[in-house]
Amino acid sequence: MADRLTVTYQGKEFDAVQKSGQEAGSGPGKVWEVTRDGAPITSFPADGADDREAIKEKVLAWLAANEGRPAADVGRQ
């Protein structure tokens, strides 16, 4: 499993970086923290079975599901 992935959504780049949950402020276990220009947007548990495509799909699904949220609510989207 990769520990970093860049995803492009609507012409903007988002980085997914695997971190410890404590690093990301979400508790124990590994997580994927999604950022835009260094600002955290969301995180989700890292699954050892996830490959790059699965991680990309999760990030894109979250971004699509949260398009209507105010920009300040999802970081620098």
Secondary structure, 3 states (H helix, E strand, C coil): CCCEEEEEECCEEEEEEEEEHHHHCCCCCEEEEEEECCEEEEEEECCCCCCHHHHHHHHHHHHHHCCCCCHHHHCCC
